Amino acid sequence: MPTILRKGGFEVRIYLNDDIPAHVHVFKGGKEAKINIGDENLPPEWVWVSPAMSDKDAVKALQLVADHQLELLKKWREYHG
């Protein structure tokens, strides 16, 4: 599972054996949020958030994915076709 983005204490990873839809796993302090990346027409959205992750960090994780949406989608497509 490569880490494809690090910013503000967050790490964004793509699992190489994951299924569609395109999504990432965002970690901070050992806590995780799984977020669908969306595409050129759809915004990112939460799939689930670890109960231990604060609401503030969950919102920041979603915003991070939104800010880098096209870059993350490109990486997902490179790994998954």
LOLORO-532770 format. One line per 3 residues: number of its first residue (from 1); their letters; for each residue x, y, z of C-alpha. Coordinates in pm, 1 decimal. Layout:
BEGIN
NUM	A	X Y Z  ...
END
This chain:
BEGIN
1	MPT	0.0 0.0 0.0  191.1 302.5 -121.7  158.8 635.1 53.5
4	ILR	85.0 881.3 -223.9  42.6 1202.7 -27.2  162.5 1336.5 307.6
7	KGG	35.9 1668.1 436.0  -49.9 1822.6 772.0  12.1 1499.8 960.6
10	FEV	-210.6 1299.9 723.8  -99.1 1011.7 503.5  -307.2 915.1 201.0
13	RIY	-265.0 557.5 82.2  -398.5 337.8 -195.2  -423.2 -36.6 -138.7
16	LND	-308.3 -218.7 -449.5  -560.9 -502.2 -411.8  -865.3 -280.3 -342.6
19	DIP	-1190.6 -283.4 -533.8  -1377.1 -4.7 -710.9  -1503.5 260.6 -670.2
22	AHV	-1183.1 461.9 -660.8  -1102.6 545.7 -298.8  -817.0 619.2 -62.6
25	HVF	-736.7 546.3 298.3  -639.0 856.3 496.3  -447.2 807.4 821.1
28	KGG	-360.2 1041.9 1103.3  -220.9 926.2 1435.6  -312.7 564.2 1364.7
31	KEA	-673.3 652.7 1292.6  -825.5 600.4 947.8  -1090.2 735.2 714.0
34	KIN	-1183.5 564.1 388.1  -1290.5 818.9 128.1  -1425.2 770.3 -223.7
37	IGD	-1222.9 994.6 -451.8  -1511.5 1076.5 -685.6  -1424.3 1198.3 -1032.1
40	ENL	-1444.7 1496.6 -1260.7  -1821.2 1511.3 -1195.1  -1854.1 1383.3 -838.5
43	PPE	-1699.1 1522.8 -519.7  -1519.8 1298.0 -270.4  -1733.9 1138.6 0.6
46	WVW	-1674.4 939.4 315.2  -1715.4 563.2 303.4  -1638.3 526.9 673.4
49	VSP	-1439.2 689.8 947.5  -1274.3 519.8 1242.9  -1472.4 603.3 1557.6
52	AMS	-1143.1 707.9 1718.3  -1078.5 978.7 1455.1  -1199.6 1319.8 1566.8
55	DKD	-1470.2 1493.1 1364.5  -1223.4 1774.5 1299.1  -965.4 1537.0 1150.5
58	AVK	-1232.1 1355.4 948.2  -1338.9 1684.3 790.4  -976.0 1774.7 722.9
61	ALQ	-919.3 1433.4 561.4  -1215.9 1484.6 330.3  -1093.8 1834.6 241.8
64	LVA	-745.3 1701.0 172.0  -888.1 1448.6 -74.2  -1103.2 1719.5 -233.3
67	DHQ	-801.4 1950.1 -269.4  -603.0 1675.7 -444.3  -892.0 1491.7 -609.8
70	LEL	-766.1 1476.6 -967.8  -411.7 1388.4 -860.9  -542.7 1105.4 -640.5
73	LKK	-776.3 981.4 -913.0  -484.8 973.8 -1158.1  -279.7 764.5 -912.9
76	WRE	-573.6 528.4 -851.6  -607.5 474.3 -1226.2  -232.8 411.9 -1261.9
79	YHG	-253.6 134.3 -1002.2  -591.7 -14.6 -1095.0  -632.1 58.3 -1465.0
END
